[in-house]
Amino acid sequence: MKRRIAGILACALVLLADQLSKALALGPLDLQNGAVVKAGPMLNLVLVWNHGITFGMFAGAGGRFVFATVASLAVLALLAWMWRAQSWVVTIAVGAIAGGAVGNVIDRVRFGAVVDFLQAHFGALYYPWVFNVGDSAIVCGVLVLMLENLLARPPVAQDSGER
């Protein structure tokens, strides 16, 4: 039960951080479309409205409620996975992924697009996409799941005694 609560808490914390950061970007920070604000040595703030899905794919396809519905179904599947997970790592990673996805669904329903505003760079090398806190949680959660799967020890075969 504690593991499930941790997954729900991860989901809620990611969702809260995502929505608060977007409220700051749209409110007090007053980011303007395309204007670059230097936020640190490796981070810029750049408001972009993502009308597509991951990395802006299918942006011209429209269907804000279609995207929101498909994403909502994916969130339900993630929550079912999280509920049945046997590992703390999987539970928390899937919870974080679900929280990021819910944040993006909220944006789609409210604004018709996802609010993206973070741009990472290292000197003159720029990450080619602008993203948000929820996107970061989704990517990090997926990476954790991949690493957990790659590093997991295979189950030890039990000798049934039959010969």
Disulfide bonds with the S-S distance in Angstrom:
none
